[in-house]
Structure formats: structure tokens, C-alpha cells
């Protein structure tokens, strides 16, 4: 399979911005962090925010920024397929370049134009502590129970399997002897706030190349001339 930039197309002019849709389920702290990086010059814009819970505070964060925000409660649908029908109906109206799953706790099905255009952040170093059932505090509890000395966060492209898509960025943090799930989560979340904007910038600059289920980065000068 020939290598290809992800997603395609990338911003074509210096003023172009990567159009982002954000999917979340909770407070939206990662969304707020993303807004702050956009304010600081990240070449992206959030065009819509969707939440799988009607009371997700992330919706209010989006509304304060003037970003269209909509609850698509998972519990309102009899199965995952119909839930995703509703998600994709809204996404297609906004036509984002990239879908960002930031604390989204419901299954997202890749369909049509979104194959290779959806990012997820996982609070561990995939393939460790990943897969079905490993989310939120469950991950950090498992890390502490295993006694590992390092954990971290992974930004990866979404695939059909849980936490199985091509890895884009990873970072590590130490696991301290006196850590609790809460203290460890705080350390990992701080790392996530660094990795997600960095990943989006790499995509916006056209530096991400996918080949045989893996990603690599073009040198910056090469990406600019592509």
C-alpha cells in the first residue's frame, strides 16, 4: 500500500485551518485545552461538539465559544448502529477534516469519509492496558495493580477495534510508589493536554504519513513543499 498523508486534504494555504469535530462524554477539559491552543496559534478550528450524555459540561464550554454543540445521548438509541447513524448525520452536516474523540466513552464507528480521519487519546501506552473495558479510572487502577514503573498516554487513529488504530504519538510518565488512581490520572491527563494539540498540528501541517497500519512523520521542510 502506498504511503498517504492523513487526513487528505491538508490545509492548502498558510491561512487555512483544519476543521475539527470533537466528541466527548464529560466535562470537556480536553476541549478547553484545545481551545486554548487554538487561541495560541494552533492552525485548527472546532466546527462542532457532540456529547454522548445530555448533561456533559463540555457542551457548555463549546457554547461559550460560539461553537455548535449538540447532545446525542447514547441511551436514547436501541443499539450502537443507530446511535452512530445519528452521530454521522450531524457530522456530515459540518464536514470536519478530523474527528477528535476526547473523553468519548461510547463506540464510534468509522464510516465513509472518516476512515483515517478520527483520532482518539488513550490514557496508557498502547498496547498495554488497552482494549475493551480499559477506560478512565479502570486503566489507572490496572496500572497500579500491575506494579509497572511507567505509564503514559497514546494518541492514535481510530480503527474498528478498541485502541488498535495506528499510533501517532506517545509519551510516558512515572508511576510513583504512593500514587492513587486519582494522582496518576492527573499526571497522565497533563501529558494528554500536550500530546493532543501536537498531534493535530502535525496533521494540519501535512506531516503524518500512513503506511501498512503504521504512521511516520515527514520532516517539516518536506511537508511544506509537498
C-alpha beads as a LAMMPS data file, in Angstrom:
LAMMPS data file: protein, C-alpha beads

226 atoms
225 bonds

1 atom types
1 bond types

-500.0 500.0 xlo xhi
-500.0 500.0 ylo yhi
-500.0 500.0 zlo zhi

Masses

1 110.0

Atoms # bond

1 1 1 0.000 0.000 0.000
2 1 1 1.490 3.382 -0.964
3 1 1 2.025 5.903 1.832
4 1 1 -0.557 8.647 2.182
5 1 1 -0.889 11.809 4.227
6 1 1 -3.617 11.784 6.881
7 1 1 -6.088 13.301 6.605
8 1 1 -6.308 14.349 2.980
9 1 1 -6.625 17.171 2.107
10 1 1 -4.421 19.131 4.474
11 1 1 -4.753 22.921 4.704
12 1 1 -3.695 24.195 1.290
13 1 1 -2.746 27.759 2.218
14 1 1 -0.973 29.362 5.187
15 1 1 -4.289 30.753 6.422
16 1 1 -6.254 27.514 6.147
17 1 1 -7.296 25.735 9.316
18 1 1 -8.005 22.079 9.991
19 1 1 -11.724 21.678 10.692
20 1 1 -12.277 19.627 13.850
21 1 1 -15.310 17.871 15.264
22 1 1 -14.924 16.962 18.934
23 1 1 -16.793 14.048 20.503
24 1 1 -16.899 13.900 24.299
25 1 1 -18.857 12.447 27.185
26 1 1 -17.956 14.571 30.190
27 1 1 -16.590 17.849 31.464
28 1 1 -14.652 18.808 28.348
29 1 1 -11.350 19.751 29.978
30 1 1 -9.509 18.419 26.919
31 1 1 -11.786 20.531 24.723
32 1 1 -10.980 23.641 26.754
33 1 1 -7.282 22.839 26.429
34 1 1 -7.756 22.553 22.671
35 1 1 -9.486 25.942 22.544
36 1 1 -6.553 27.480 24.423
37 1 1 -4.042 26.058 21.952
38 1 1 -6.135 27.336 19.041
39 1 1 -6.121 30.780 20.663
40 1 1 -2.319 30.496 20.816
41 1 1 -1.989 29.739 17.112
42 1 1 -2.785 26.071 16.513
43 1 1 -3.952 26.006 12.840
44 1 1 -7.324 24.429 13.537
45 1 1 -10.908 25.343 14.352
46 1 1 -13.590 23.396 16.195
47 1 1 -16.666 23.333 13.957
48 1 1 -18.924 21.247 16.211
49 1 1 -19.004 19.407 19.530
50 1 1 -21.121 16.303 20.121
51 1 1 -21.689 14.682 23.504
52 1 1 -22.941 11.191 24.284
53 1 1 -24.517 12.463 27.525
54 1 1 -27.067 15.263 27.621
55 1 1 -25.607 16.830 30.778
56 1 1 -21.974 16.810 29.609
57 1 1 -20.380 20.079 30.720
58 1 1 -18.272 20.082 27.573
59 1 1 -21.372 21.247 25.694
60 1 1 -21.478 24.412 27.778
61 1 1 -17.781 25.035 27.141
62 1 1 -18.445 24.837 23.403
63 1 1 -21.471 27.125 23.571
64 1 1 -19.460 29.768 25.424
65 1 1 -17.087 29.769 22.462
66 1 1 -19.915 30.054 19.965
67 1 1 -19.307 26.529 18.659
68 1 1 -22.360 24.458 17.654
69 1 1 -22.903 21.871 20.400
70 1 1 -25.366 19.011 20.490
71 1 1 -26.116 16.128 22.832
72 1 1 -26.630 12.774 21.121
73 1 1 -27.335 10.623 24.191
74 1 1 -26.308 7.011 23.758
75 1 1 -29.185 5.883 25.973
76 1 1 -31.723 7.292 23.511
77 1 1 -30.854 4.655 20.912
78 1 1 -31.532 0.900 20.980
79 1 1 -28.112 -0.085 19.637
80 1 1 -24.691 1.213 18.647
81 1 1 -25.521 1.270 14.940
82 1 1 -28.471 3.633 15.342
83 1 1 -26.514 5.776 17.761
84 1 1 -23.802 6.116 15.129
85 1 1 -26.408 6.864 12.465
86 1 1 -27.317 9.941 14.489
87 1 1 -23.692 10.931 15.086
88 1 1 -22.788 10.676 11.423
89 1 1 -25.869 12.587 10.331
90 1 1 -24.666 15.552 12.365
91 1 1 -21.015 15.150 11.398
92 1 1 -21.880 15.131 7.722
93 1 1 -23.613 18.493 8.101
94 1 1 -20.394 20.073 9.355
95 1 1 -17.940 18.112 7.148
96 1 1 -14.944 18.169 9.501
97 1 1 -11.474 17.263 8.285
98 1 1 -10.772 15.378 11.504
99 1 1 -12.899 13.854 14.271
100 1 1 -11.301 14.037 17.737
101 1 1 -12.517 11.654 20.437
102 1 1 -11.629 13.471 23.658
103 1 1 -13.019 11.511 26.577
104 1 1 -15.706 9.927 24.406
105 1 1 -16.940 6.803 26.199
106 1 1 -19.215 5.355 23.506
107 1 1 -18.254 3.345 20.408
108 1 1 -17.591 5.427 17.301
109 1 1 -17.993 3.581 14.013
110 1 1 -15.752 4.566 11.123
111 1 1 -17.874 5.246 8.070
112 1 1 -17.222 6.735 4.658
113 1 1 -15.004 9.785 4.680
114 1 1 -13.950 9.379 8.310
115 1 1 -11.738 6.324 7.788
116 1 1 -8.273 7.563 8.692
117 1 1 -9.725 10.866 9.894
118 1 1 -10.566 10.136 13.517
119 1 1 -8.199 10.489 16.481
120 1 1 -8.504 9.041 19.960
121 1 1 -6.424 9.636 23.075
122 1 1 -5.938 6.678 25.427
123 1 1 -4.581 7.080 28.989
124 1 1 -1.881 4.396 28.730
125 1 1 0.924 3.224 26.492
126 1 1 -0.875 1.109 23.903
127 1 1 -0.785 -1.900 23.567
128 1 1 -0.509 -2.086 27.366
129 1 1 -3.679 -1.533 29.405
130 1 1 -5.860 -1.065 26.362
131 1 1 -8.839 -2.663 24.669
132 1 1 -12.431 -3.186 25.707
133 1 1 -13.090 -2.218 29.316
134 1 1 -9.913 -0.162 29.698
135 1 1 -11.064 3.435 30.056
136 1 1 -10.887 6.191 32.642
137 1 1 -10.074 5.112 36.185
138 1 1 -10.129 1.434 35.173
139 1 1 -6.876 1.994 33.279
140 1 1 -5.086 3.656 36.187
141 1 1 -6.305 1.051 38.667
142 1 1 -4.931 -1.687 36.409
143 1 1 -1.607 0.125 36.045
144 1 1 -1.205 0.384 39.814
145 1 1 -2.261 -3.228 40.358
146 1 1 0.349 -4.409 37.850
147 1 1 3.140 -2.535 39.603
148 1 1 4.614 -1.059 36.431
149 1 1 7.007 1.858 36.809
150 1 1 5.995 3.799 33.706
151 1 1 2.684 4.568 32.076
152 1 1 1.595 7.341 29.764
153 1 1 -0.769 8.384 27.003
154 1 1 -1.251 7.488 23.353
155 1 1 -2.783 9.478 20.511
156 1 1 -3.822 7.101 17.750
157 1 1 -6.042 6.910 14.708
158 1 1 -9.337 5.155 15.310
159 1 1 -9.863 1.724 13.780
160 1 1 -12.648 -0.834 14.062
161 1 1 -11.025 -2.460 17.114
162 1 1 -10.738 -0.938 20.581
163 1 1 -7.476 1.035 20.838
164 1 1 -5.990 -0.767 17.830
165 1 1 -5.511 2.031 15.293
166 1 1 -2.128 3.325 14.080
167 1 1 -0.231 5.124 16.827
168 1 1 0.648 8.749 16.128
169 1 1 2.211 9.994 19.385
170 1 1 3.050 8.555 22.787
171 1 1 4.500 9.983 25.961
172 1 1 5.460 8.441 29.292
173 1 1 5.161 9.477 32.932
174 1 1 6.499 7.744 36.058
175 1 1 4.305 5.723 38.381
176 1 1 5.153 6.740 41.939
177 1 1 5.054 4.365 44.905
178 1 1 2.414 6.447 46.680
179 1 1 0.215 7.037 43.630
180 1 1 -3.539 6.594 43.751
181 1 1 -5.706 6.260 40.648
182 1 1 -6.538 9.950 41.064
183 1 1 -2.962 11.237 41.323
184 1 1 -1.842 9.041 38.450
185 1 1 -4.779 10.197 36.326
186 1 1 -3.831 13.840 36.924
187 1 1 -0.275 13.195 35.729
188 1 1 -1.448 11.350 32.618
189 1 1 -4.059 13.998 31.811
190 1 1 -1.398 16.714 31.905
191 1 1 0.537 14.698 29.329
192 1 1 -2.581 14.262 27.177
193 1 1 -3.011 18.035 27.107
194 1 1 0.415 18.270 25.477
195 1 1 0.065 15.369 23.046
196 1 1 -3.342 16.106 21.509
197 1 1 -2.571 19.623 20.210
198 1 1 0.820 18.395 18.994
199 1 1 -0.847 15.588 17.041
200 1 1 -3.370 17.973 15.494
201 1 1 -0.601 20.350 14.448
202 1 1 1.306 17.518 12.752
203 1 1 -1.806 16.581 10.791
204 1 1 -2.595 20.200 9.917
205 1 1 0.941 20.624 8.574
206 1 1 0.625 17.518 6.412
207 1 1 3.454 15.726 8.190
208 1 1 1.650 12.483 9.060
209 1 1 2.045 9.586 6.661
210 1 1 0.290 6.224 6.999
211 1 1 1.730 3.021 5.595
212 1 1 0.856 -0.619 6.348
213 1 1 -1.013 0.209 9.548
214 1 1 1.743 2.414 10.952
215 1 1 2.450 6.131 10.913
216 1 1 5.618 8.087 10.332
217 1 1 6.394 11.789 10.231
218 1 1 7.682 13.727 7.274
219 1 1 10.437 16.245 8.001
220 1 1 8.937 19.710 8.368
221 1 1 10.604 21.140 5.265
222 1 1 9.459 18.184 3.157
223 1 1 5.862 18.572 4.336
224 1 1 5.826 22.261 3.459
225 1 1 6.985 21.592 -0.074
226 1 1 4.590 18.645 -0.671

Bonds

1 1 1 2
2 1 2 3
3 1 3 4
4 1 4 5
5 1 5 6
6 1 6 7
7 1 7 8
8 1 8 9
9 1 9 10
10 1 10 11
11 1 11 12
12 1 12 13
13 1 13 14
14 1 14 15
15 1 15 16
16 1 16 17
17 1 17 18
18 1 18 19
19 1 19 20
20 1 20 21
21 1 21 22
22 1 22 23
23 1 23 24
24 1 24 25
25 1 25 26
26 1 26 27
27 1 27 28
28 1 28 29
29 1 29 30
30 1 30 31
31 1 31 32
32 1 32 33
33 1 33 34
34 1 34 35
35 1 35 36
36 1 36 37
37 1 37 38
38 1 38 39
39 1 39 40
40 1 40 41
41 1 41 42
42 1 42 43
43 1 43 44
44 1 44 45
45 1 45 46
46 1 46 47
47 1 47 48
48 1 48 49
49 1 49 50
50 1 50 51
51 1 51 52
52 1 52 53
53 1 53 54
54 1 54 55
55 1 55 56
56 1 56 57
57 1 57 58
58 1 58 59
59 1 59 60
60 1 60 61
61 1 61 62
62 1 62 63
63 1 63 64
64 1 64 65
65 1 65 66
66 1 66 67
67 1 67 68
68 1 68 69
69 1 69 70
70 1 70 71
71 1 71 72
72 1 72 73
73 1 73 74
74 1 74 75
75 1 75 76
76 1 76 77
77 1 77 78
78 1 78 79
79 1 79 80
80 1 80 81
81 1 81 82
82 1 82 83
83 1 83 84
84 1 84 85
85 1 85 86
86 1 86 87
87 1 87 88
88 1 88 89
89 1 89 90
90 1 90 91
91 1 91 92
92 1 92 93
93 1 93 94
94 1 94 95
95 1 95 96
96 1 96 97
97 1 97 98
98 1 98 99
99 1 99 100
100 1 100 101
101 1 101 102
102 1 102 103
103 1 103 104
104 1 104 105
105 1 105 106
106 1 106 107
107 1 107 108
108 1 108 109
109 1 109 110
110 1 110 111
111 1 111 112
112 1 112 113
113 1 113 114
114 1 114 115
115 1 115 116
116 1 116 117
117 1 117 118
118 1 118 119
119 1 119 120
120 1 120 121
121 1 121 122
122 1 122 123
123 1 123 124
124 1 124 125
125 1 125 126
126 1 126 127
127 1 127 128
128 1 128 129
129 1 129 130
130 1 130 131
131 1 131 132
132 1 132 133
133 1 133 134
134 1 134 135
135 1 135 136
136 1 136 137
137 1 137 138
138 1 138 139
139 1 139 140
140 1 140 141
141 1 141 142
142 1 142 143
143 1 143 144
144 1 144 145
145 1 145 146
146 1 146 147
147 1 147 148
148 1 148 149
149 1 149 150
150 1 150 151
151 1 151 152
152 1 152 153
153 1 153 154
154 1 154 155
155 1 155 156
156 1 156 157
157 1 157 158
158 1 158 159
159 1 159 160
160 1 160 161
161 1 161 162
162 1 162 163
163 1 163 164
164 1 164 165
165 1 165 166
166 1 166 167
167 1 167 168
168 1 168 169
169 1 169 170
170 1 170 171
171 1 171 172
172 1 172 173
173 1 173 174
174 1 174 175
175 1 175 176
176 1 176 177
177 1 177 178
178 1 178 179
179 1 179 180
180 1 180 181
181 1 181 182
182 1 182 183
183 1 183 184
184 1 184 185
185 1 185 186
186 1 186 187
187 1 187 188
188 1 188 189
189 1 189 190
190 1 190 191
191 1 191 192
192 1 192 193
193 1 193 194
194 1 194 195
195 1 195 196
196 1 196 197
197 1 197 198
198 1 198 199
199 1 199 200
200 1 200 201
201 1 201 202
202 1 202 203
203 1 203 204
204 1 204 205
205 1 205 206
206 1 206 207
207 1 207 208
208 1 208 209
209 1 209 210
210 1 210 211
211 1 211 212
212 1 212 213
213 1 213 214
214 1 214 215
215 1 215 216
216 1 216 217
217 1 217 218
218 1 218 219
219 1 219 220
220 1 220 221
221 1 221 222
222 1 222 223
223 1 223 224
224 1 224 225
225 1 225 226
